[in-house]
Amino acid sequence: MRRPIREIHDLTSEVAGHYREKYGDRARVVLEDAARICAENEDWRGRNRLLRLRDELLFDDMHYFTE
């Protein structure tokens, strides 16, 4: 049984997976580009969310290669 979602961070891996499915190998670049645009517009919260998703993809990749 799946645990209940209590915070946005509980969805991070699912949202990151959505980006990976939609953009494939380009997902990290897409997130980084979007984060850069947010930073240029001084949307720090949006930038941080996008980079958190990018980091989730990086962690997922690290996990895949260490198994």
C-alpha positions, 0 to 999 in steps of 0.5 A: 500500500502506498503511503499518503502524500503529505508534502510536495516533496512526496511527489518529487520522484513522480514528477521527475519521472514524468519529465524523464518520460516526456523528454527522455535523455533531455529531461535534465537539460530541459529542467536546467533551462527552465530553472535558468529562465526562472532565475532571470525572472527572479522566481527563486521558488520556481528555480529551486523546484525545477532544480530539485526535480533535476537533482532527483533525476541525477540521484535516480541515475546514480542509483541505477549505475551503482546497482 
